[in-house]
């Protein structure tokens, strides 16, 4: 192999000799890939099909010691560094041109302690891996809604899903973590061990190191829950969204209901005549008494005149995969997101207008109902800010043809602008695209300065920068 070119932290091109690459490879048990290897192409692909980047090296890490060697190597050579867990982030931060990518995807182990109601989860685990193991004991922790999402990135950015109103964010259920910091040291962090670093990783993203394993609190859930979908005609959008808002204000914490405005997919319970037409969908889950869930769902059916519904008891782990077909990897995706304290009539009007101009059959706007236990935690108790958000909106542009790039992005940005007057000004970093670096400080609000100070302490050279980046205090001052 000839010398290998990479991108340095200074943005300049530099090179490694074949001997340096070979020596490094011998320390990584899963191997190191370059563009010359057959496995390189699939290894560099991420969920968002718009992301097409070529790292210089991909280190397939099987354990913590592999990660330590990779961090040390990147630090020694001042290499641009990215970290891949599930590779699901909309901005594609798992991968970067000319970088050393630390690939954690082989580290998918999940070990459940049913007596202590905890789970030890590897950094490459996906949501489906965790649900599969925990539900064997009738346990779960709050995660997202797509089983192929990586647990690591979800948790480090906060993480929310169907259980959040009752049990908080994913990050709120983190008990401890193993993290390799920029100096190559392995640190165990918890409420009593390096509590400041533990505070930072609960919402601060991948800015402070590579988390190699997570310990989560589990809660009794299911295995059977009451869940499903109710679909209304778009002509009734304002009526049913107002009814949803009023219903959500008094719904018990065990019950979560989200709304999606999109074109109807060919679901078997919908008349064929409405396939491809704009509709309002309510997705709901109740993880308490089944009869109570059925009663609450009956109220949802009364919002208007449904086109169809699919409701009933079903396995929690199964419902966690319900939206996977609509979120399969490889499509082109662009998101814009807002937090809201309340859903006003004017906001409803703006959302309906956005749905009336959908640029394609896979595009949608969804609003997740949050609040509850998430808001019980003080804004400064973890790095995650925005706990006053009772609702989070994601304008999801999704399409296949690169020729539609401008059209779909322009649509998403317009809906974002039209709904901005009703938003908190904060945001959820896991929904930020690569062109939204300017929103990072507002996302962390009053916690941002403390995060910068901790970044200065643990990563003064900003080695971990391929993320929704928090610059170290000294670098920020000199910028």
Phi, psi and omega per residue, in radians:
X1 nan 2.386 3.070
X2 -1.288 3.071 3.062
X3 -1.054 2.662 -3.053
X4 -1.978 2.272 -3.130
X5 -1.592 2.398 3.089
X6 -2.418 2.970 3.120
X7 -1.781 2.295 -3.108
X8 -1.520 2.992 3.087
X9 -1.110 -0.358 3.111
X10 -1.488 -0.054 -3.122
X11 1.548 -0.031 -3.129
X12 -1.560 2.784 3.051
X13 -1.509 2.430 3.116
X14 -2.444 3.100 -3.072
X15 -2.418 2.703 3.038
X16 -2.077 2.490 3.072
X17 -1.328 2.802 3.095
X18 -1.068 -0.568 3.124
X19 -1.175 -0.677 3.122
X20 -1.146 -0.722 3.130
X21 -1.156 -0.741 -3.132
X22 -1.128 -0.740 3.121
X23 -1.083 -0.737 3.107
X24 -1.099 -0.763 -3.094
X25 -1.031 -0.588 -3.110
X26 -1.164 -0.293 -3.134
X27 -1.679 -0.085 -3.091
X28 -1.939 1.896 -2.986
X29 -1.097 -0.543 3.135
X30 -1.472 -0.056 3.129
X31 1.613 2.870 3.115
X32 -2.145 2.249 -3.107
X33 -1.790 2.491 2.952
X34 -2.145 3.064 -3.107
X35 -1.072 -0.302 -3.140
X36 -1.403 -0.182 -3.064
X37 -1.583 2.531 -3.129
X38 -1.093 -0.553 -3.101
X39 -1.427 -0.097 -3.047
X40 -1.107 -0.809 -3.061
X41 -1.034 -0.953 3.107
X42 -1.111 -0.529 -3.102
X43 -1.230 -0.424 -3.118
X44 -1.613 -0.117 -3.129
X45 -1.369 2.441 3.090
X46 -2.155 3.105 -3.033
X47 -1.042 -0.802 -3.085
X48 -1.385 1.993 -3.097
X49 -1.149 -0.205 3.091
X50 -1.305 -0.332 -3.050
X51 -1.551 2.045 -3.089
X52 -2.352 1.398 -3.028
X53 -2.089 2.712 -3.023
X54 -2.195 1.673 3.065
X55 -1.183 2.719 3.085
X56 -1.278 -0.715 -3.115
X57 -2.429 2.508 3.013
X58 -2.139 1.979 -3.129
X59 -1.643 1.968 -3.112
X60 -1.486 1.674 -3.001
X61 -1.526 2.301 3.116
X62 -1.789 -0.190 -3.112
X63 -2.925 3.141 -3.046
X64 -1.089 -0.677 -3.109
X65 -1.134 -0.619 3.041
X66 -1.050 -0.761 -3.134
X67 -1.105 -0.733 3.133
X68 -1.057 -0.759 3.110
X69 -1.091 -0.715 -3.114
X70 -1.165 -0.746 3.112
X71 -1.113 -0.766 3.116
X72 -1.063 -0.723 -3.127
X73 -1.126 -0.784 3.116
X74 -1.099 -0.719 -3.138
X75 -1.157 -0.753 -3.126
X76 -1.063 -0.702 -3.074
X77 -1.760 0.103 -3.120
X78 0.888 0.820 3.130
X79 -1.458 2.468 2.925
X80 -1.036 2.372 -2.990
X81 -2.240 2.336 2.985
X82 -2.212 2.789 -3.082
X83 -2.250 2.194 -3.129
X84 -1.925 2.164 2.972
X85 -1.816 -1.574 3.069
X86 -1.598 -0.222 -3.135
X87 1.187 0.488 -2.974
X88 -1.801 -0.133 -3.066
X89 -1.117 2.414 -3.074
X90 -1.019 -0.582 -3.114
X91 -1.400 -0.148 3.138
X92 1.243 0.520 -3.069
X93 -1.184 -0.113 3.095
X94 -1.180 -0.308 -2.963
X95 -2.446 2.576 3.129
X96 -2.621 2.534 3.129
X97 -1.084 2.274 3.061
X98 1.288 0.133 -3.032
X99 -1.631 2.933 2.822
X100 -1.589 2.058 3.103
X101 -1.715 2.147 3.000
X102 -1.530 1.895 -3.069
X103 -1.690 1.924 -3.109
X104 -1.653 0.023 -3.004
X105 -1.033 -0.456 3.067
X106 -1.236 -0.236 -3.020
X107 -1.605 1.192 -3.005
X108 -1.816 0.330 -3.090
X109 -1.214 2.540 3.044
X110 -2.387 2.140 3.121
X111 -2.143 2.099 -3.082
X112 -1.746 2.357 2.972
X113 -1.900 1.676 -3.051
X114 -1.171 -0.440 3.135
X115 -1.251 -0.715 3.140
X116 -1.580 -0.125 -3.093
X117 0.986 0.914 3.091
X118 -2.346 2.829 3.062
X119 -2.426 2.380 3.020
X120 -1.779 2.116 -2.949
X121 -2.155 2.253 3.088
X122 -1.265 2.730 -3.004
X123 -1.219 -0.255 3.108
X124 -1.711 0.033 -3.079
X125 -1.175 2.530 3.039
X126 -1.742 2.869 -3.122
X127 -0.981 -0.709 -3.135
X128 -1.092 -0.565 3.093
X129 -1.111 -0.775 -3.108
X130 -1.204 -0.807 3.138
X131 -1.054 -0.691 -3.125
X132 -1.050 -0.771 -3.079
X133 -1.371 -0.739 -3.070
X134 -1.260 -0.630 -3.113
X135 -1.221 -0.295 3.028
X136 -1.066 -0.374 3.131
X137 -1.986 0.205 -3.108
X138 1.173 0.588 -3.099
X139 -2.189 2.786 3.076
X140 -2.847 2.855 2.987
X141 -2.234 2.661 -3.113
X142 -1.056 2.154 3.086
X143 -2.313 -2.898 -3.125
X144 -1.507 -2.684 -3.040
X145 -2.141 0.137 -3.141
X146 -2.212 2.062 -2.956
X147 -1.166 -0.261 -3.127
X148 -1.648 0.059 3.063
X149 -1.228 2.495 3.077
X150 -1.339 2.365 -3.133
X151 -1.146 -0.683 -3.027
X152 -1.053 -0.981 -3.123
X153 -1.106 -0.672 3.111
X154 -1.012 -0.892 -3.081
X155 -1.152 -0.782 -3.071
X156 -1.128 -0.469 3.091
X157 -1.606 -0.006 3.140
X158 2.179 -1.246 3.051
X159 1.456 2.122 3.043
X160 -2.497 2.789 3.141
X161 -2.957 -2.698 -3.026
X162 -1.128 -0.430 -3.064
X163 -1.685 -0.007 -2.995
X164 -1.146 -0.645 -3.106
X165 -1.144 -0.482 3.140
X166 -1.660 -0.627 -2.975
X167 -2.186 0.126 3.051
X168 1.518 -2.977 3.123
X169 -1.283 2.864 2.983
X170 -0.985 -0.784 -3.126
X171 -1.121 -0.509 3.114
X172 -1.214 -0.353 -3.117
X173 -1.760 0.144 3.073
X174 -1.409 2.144 -3.127
X175 -1.658 -0.631 3.117
X176 -2.843 2.919 3.122
X177 -2.682 2.639 2.961
X178 -1.744 2.222 -3.074
X179 -2.383 2.346 3.035
X180 -1.699 2.068 -3.100
X181 -1.593 3.084 -2.997
X182 -1.069 -0.394 3.095
X183 -1.447 0.078 3.133
X184 1.433 0.047 -3.116
X185 -1.463 2.494 3.011
X186 -1.586 2.196 3.138
X187 -2.142 2.420 3.005
X188 -1.750 2.111 -3.055
X189 -2.076 2.531 3.120
X190 -2.846 -2.989 3.123
X191 -1.126 -0.370 -3.114
X192 -1.999 -0.217 3.129
X193 -2.021 2.040 -3.080
X194 0.785 1.057 -3.032
X195 -1.085 -0.490 3.134
X196 -1.186 -0.721 3.093
X197 -1.198 -0.651 3.064
X198 -1.073 -0.713 3.075
X199 -1.027 -0.756 -3.020
X200 -1.199 -0.669 -3.057
X201 -1.369 -0.175 3.092
X202 -1.540 1.256 3.132
X203 2.129 -0.326 -3.068
X204 -1.442 0.131 3.091
X205 1.224 -2.771 -3.108
X206 -1.548 0.491 -3.041
X207 -1.333 -0.263 -2.927
X208 -2.033 0.026 3.119
X209 2.601 -3.021 3.125
X210 -1.843 1.909 3.077
X211 -1.354 2.164 -3.096
X212 -1.732 -0.381 3.019
X213 -2.720 2.699 -3.081
X214 -2.203 2.494 2.985
X215 -1.980 2.094 -3.064
X216 -1.962 2.573 2.929
X217 -1.347 2.371 3.099
X218 -1.935 2.761 -3.114
X219 -2.347 2.624 3.063
X220 -1.107 2.135 3.119
X221 -2.553 2.224 3.049
X222 1.137 -2.438 0.099
X223 -1.116 -0.244 3.114
X224 -1.843 2.353 3.101
X225 -2.242 2.915 3.030
X226 -1.730 2.121 -3.015
X227 -2.718 2.956 3.050
X228 2.654 -2.807 -3.027
X229 -2.251 2.536 2.975
X230 -2.268 2.286 -3.051
X231 -2.094 2.277 3.137
X232 -2.064 2.690 3.080
X233 -1.166 2.577 -3.108
X234 -1.091 -0.490 3.128
X235 -1.082 -0.384 3.124
X236 -1.746 0.273 -2.997
X237 -0.965 -0.846 -3.067
X238 -1.153 -0.756 -3.139
X239 -1.030 -0.856 -3.035
X240 -1.317 -0.546 3.089
X241 -1.223 -0.640 3.049
X242 -1.142 -0.730 3.112
X243 -1.102 -0.714 3.099
X244 -1.062 -0.815 3.132
X245 -1.008 -0.806 -3.103
X246 -1.196 -0.667 3.107
X247 -1.143 -0.775 -3.079
X248 -1.073 -0.523 -3.093
X249 -1.099 -0.437 -3.080
X250 -2.093 0.127 -3.108
X251 -1.208 2.492 3.082
X252 -1.157 2.764 -3.065
X253 -1.154 -0.399 3.118
X254 -1.262 -0.194 -3.046
X255 -1.974 2.183 3.077
X256 -2.163 2.400 3.141
X257 -2.388 2.140 -3.137
X258 -1.970 2.693 3.110
X259 -2.089 2.537 3.137
X260 -2.329 2.254 3.043
X261 -1.918 2.060 -3.046
X262 -2.843 -3.139 2.972
X263 -1.447 2.437 -3.048
X264 -1.146 2.160 2.992
X265 -1.279 2.938 -3.091
X266 -1.363 1.111 3.132
X267 -1.303 2.447 -3.027
X268 -1.130 -0.400 -3.119
X269 -1.564 0.043 3.101
X270 -1.825 2.501 3.063
X271 -1.033 2.459 -3.124
X272 -1.027 -0.466 -3.104
X273 -1.161 -0.342 -3.124
X274 -1.754 -0.085 3.103
X275 -1.035 2.267 -3.131
X276 1.479 -0.036 3.106
X277 -1.679 2.659 3.118
X278 -1.133 2.388 -3.134
X279 -2.508 2.932 2.987
X280 -1.998 2.143 -3.095
X281 -1.953 2.368 2.976
X282 -1.983 2.165 3.055
X283 -1.852 2.295 -3.041
X284 -2.422 2.694 3.078
X285 -2.604 2.294 3.042
X286 -2.113 2.125 -3.060
X287 -1.917 0.532 3.008
X288 -2.000 -2.471 3.129
X289 -1.008 2.273 -3.068
X290 -1.085 -0.732 -3.127
X291 -1.098 -0.653 3.094
X292 -1.150 -0.728 3.087
X293 -1.040 -0.729 3.128
X294 -1.124 -0.714 3.120
X295 -1.093 -0.759 3.138
X296 -1.158 -0.673 3.116
X297 -1.137 -0.560 3.082
X298 -1.087 -0.636 3.062
X299 -1.106 -0.677 3.120
X300 -1.115 -0.703 3.107
X301 -1.042 -0.454 -3.123
X302 -1.485 0.054 3.104
X303 -1.084 -0.522 -3.078
X304 -2.952 -2.557 3.126
X305 -1.922 1.696 -3.028
X306 -1.125 2.517 2.975
X307 -1.361 -0.451 -3.141
X308 3.045 2.887 3.126
X309 -2.660 2.735 3.038
X310 -2.413 1.702 -3.024
X311 -2.304 2.585 3.050
X312 2.722 3.053 3.068
X313 -1.167 2.430 3.096
X314 -2.787 2.821 3.139
X315 -1.108 2.362 3.095
X316 -1.003 -0.794 -3.130
X317 -1.078 -0.551 3.112
X318 -1.212 -0.746 3.130
X319 -1.165 -0.478 3.078
X320 -1.115 -0.303 3.107
X321 -1.800 0.016 -2.988
X322 -1.063 -0.555 -3.063
X323 -1.744 0.069 3.134
X324 -0.982 -0.735 -3.122
X325 -1.077 -0.482 3.134
X326 -1.480 -0.127 -3.071
X327 -2.231 0.520 -3.124
X328 -1.125 2.589 -3.126
X329 -1.185 2.719 3.011
X330 1.900 -0.450 3.107
X331 -1.277 2.865 3.058
X332 -1.508 2.348 -3.038
X333 -2.385 2.451 3.030
X334 -2.535 2.279 -3.053
X335 -2.116 2.658 2.913
X336 -2.410 2.408 -2.956
X337 -2.397 2.608 3.062
X338 -2.393 2.714 2.928
X339 -1.825 2.506 3.091
X340 -2.327 2.483 3.000
X341 -1.389 -0.684 -3.132
X342 -2.481 2.855 3.096
X343 -1.891 1.795 -3.128
X344 -1.509 2.912 3.063
X345 -1.055 -0.655 3.140
X346 -1.167 -0.658 3.072
X347 -1.134 -0.743 3.092
X348 -1.004 -0.760 3.119
X349 -1.054 -0.733 -3.118
X350 -1.166 -0.688 3.135
X351 -1.178 -0.716 3.112
X352 -1.100 -0.728 3.114
X353 -1.064 -0.709 3.103
X354 -1.104 -0.695 3.138
X355 -1.246 -0.428 3.107
X356 -1.272 -0.226 -3.106
X357 -2.086 0.485 3.138
X358 -0.927 2.260 -3.098
X359 -1.489 -0.041 -3.115
X360 -3.000 2.889 -3.044
X361 -1.232 -0.290 -3.139
X362 -1.765 -0.063 -3.122
X363 -1.434 2.594 -3.128
X364 -2.801 2.835 2.928
X365 -2.106 2.184 3.066
X366 -2.113 2.614 3.082
X367 -2.211 2.087 3.134
X368 -1.612 2.351 3.034
X369 -1.454 2.173 3.112
X370 -2.122 -2.257 -3.077
X371 1.329 -2.626 3.136
X372 1.064 -2.298 -3.049
X373 -1.072 -0.525 3.112
X374 -1.025 -0.677 -3.121
X375 -1.425 -0.137 3.111
X376 -1.288 -0.375 -3.083
X377 -1.500 2.382 3.137
X378 -1.085 2.546 -3.101
X379 -1.011 -0.483 -3.087
X380 -1.782 0.094 -3.095
X381 -1.282 -0.470 3.054
X382 -2.395 2.975 3.118
X383 -1.132 -0.495 -3.117
X384 -1.095 2.179 3.063
X385 -1.892 3.127 3.123
X386 1.454 0.469 -3.126
X387 -1.294 -0.145 3.055
X388 -1.430 -0.048 -3.106
X389 -1.348 1.935 3.050
X390 -1.471 -0.237 3.140
X391 -2.524 2.483 3.029
X392 -2.177 2.217 3.111
X393 -1.815 2.427 2.987
X394 -2.220 2.074 3.038
X395 -1.542 1.890 -2.953
X396 -1.841 1.770 2.976
X397 -1.470 2.207 -3.115
X398 -2.520 2.266 -3.052
X399 -2.804 3.025 -3.055
X400 -1.955 -0.629 -2.990
X401 -1.546 2.066 3.103
X402 -0.984 -0.411 3.105
X403 -1.165 -0.241 3.126
X404 -1.661 0.052 -3.038
X405 -0.913 -0.945 -3.072
X406 -1.134 -0.707 -3.104
X407 -1.079 -0.815 -3.081
X408 -1.258 -0.738 3.121
X409 -1.111 -0.704 3.117
X410 -1.084 -0.684 3.103
X411 -1.097 -0.846 -3.117
X412 -1.070 -0.729 -3.138
X413 -1.169 -0.603 3.128
X414 -1.189 -0.753 3.089
X415 -1.093 -0.696 3.094
X416 -1.038 -0.821 3.141
X417 -1.108 -0.738 -3.087
X418 -1.170 -0.441 -3.121
X419 -1.744 -0.084 -3.116
X420 -1.021 -0.703 -3.110
X421 -1.032 -0.312 -3.066
X422 -1.817 0.014 -3.029
X423 -1.620 2.898 -3.126
X424 -1.364 -0.362 -3.024
X425 1.659 -0.231 3.069
X426 -1.551 -2.824 -3.133
X427 -3.104 2.945 -3.116
X428 -1.853 1.952 -2.974
X429 -1.097 -0.431 3.109
X430 -1.203 -0.223 3.106
X431 -1.804 0.033 -3.075
X432 -1.402 2.287 3.057
X433 -1.417 3.046 -3.036
X434 -1.204 -0.244 -3.132
X435 -1.710 0.323 -3.065
X436 -2.074 0.533 3.112
X437 -0.994 -0.551 -3.100
X438 -1.190 -0.186 -3.134
X439 -1.668 -0.077 -3.025
X440 -1.115 -0.778 -3.114
X441 -1.115 -0.680 3.131
X442 -1.221 -0.516 3.115
X443 -1.115 -0.591 -3.115
X444 -1.670 -0.172 3.010
X445 0.828 -2.200 -3.053
X446 -1.179 -0.222 3.141
X447 -1.541 -0.106 -2.988
X448 -1.154 -0.761 -3.116
X449 -1.082 -0.760 3.120
X450 -1.101 -0.671 3.092
X451 -1.133 -0.700 3.090
X452 -1.093 -0.692 3.137
X453 -1.152 -0.713 3.110
X454 -1.226 -0.601 3.059
X455 -1.081 -0.724 3.095
X456 -1.059 -0.660 -3.114
X457 -1.263 -0.753 -3.001
X458 -1.739 -0.373 -3.115
X459 -2.581 1.145 -3.033
X460 -1.117 -0.425 3.131
X461 -1.582 0.007 -3.128
X462 1.016 0.786 3.070
X463 -1.038 -0.718 3.127
X464 -1.598 1.466 -3.057
X465 -2.098 -0.266 3.141
X466 -1.458 1.381 -3.058
X467 -2.977 -3.000 2.956
X468 -1.344 1.584 -2.757
X469 -1.379 2.388 2.972
X470 -1.872 1.934 -3.078
X471 -1.299 2.476 3.039
X472 -1.000 2.630 -3.037
X473 -0.939 -0.792 -3.079
X474 -1.207 -0.685 3.091
X475 -1.149 -0.674 3.130
X476 -1.115 -0.663 -3.133
X477 -1.190 -0.588 -3.089
X478 -1.489 -0.177 -3.091
X479 -1.247 nan nan
